[in-house]
Amino acid sequence: MSDTPWYVYIVRASDETLYTGITTDLERRLAEHQSGKAGAKYFRGRTALEMVFSESSPSRSSASKREAEIKKLTRTQKLSLINN
């Protein structure tokens, strides 16, 4: 098992939508989303503005499970998570 922490994150897009993902490097991943290279297809036609939330997980598996939980939340619930 790797000691590298995984992160679940939420990025605010230019159309005010929220994108949720996982990574081992928050700064690199935001830069990838902003550059349009190696970022998610989600950001074609919209711009990644800022990372508004992140939390660490001990493994990729736990990060993926948490990502799935967050993706099921309503926008209001996601905004509450971001603001707390």
PyMOL commands that set and color helices and strands:
alter all, ss='L'
color gray80, all
select helices_A, chain A and resi 26-35+41-43+60-72+75-83
alter helices_A, ss='H'
color red, helices_A
select strands_A, chain A and resi 6-13+18-23+48-57
alter strands_A, ss='S'
color yellow, strands_A
deselect
rebuild
show_as cartoon
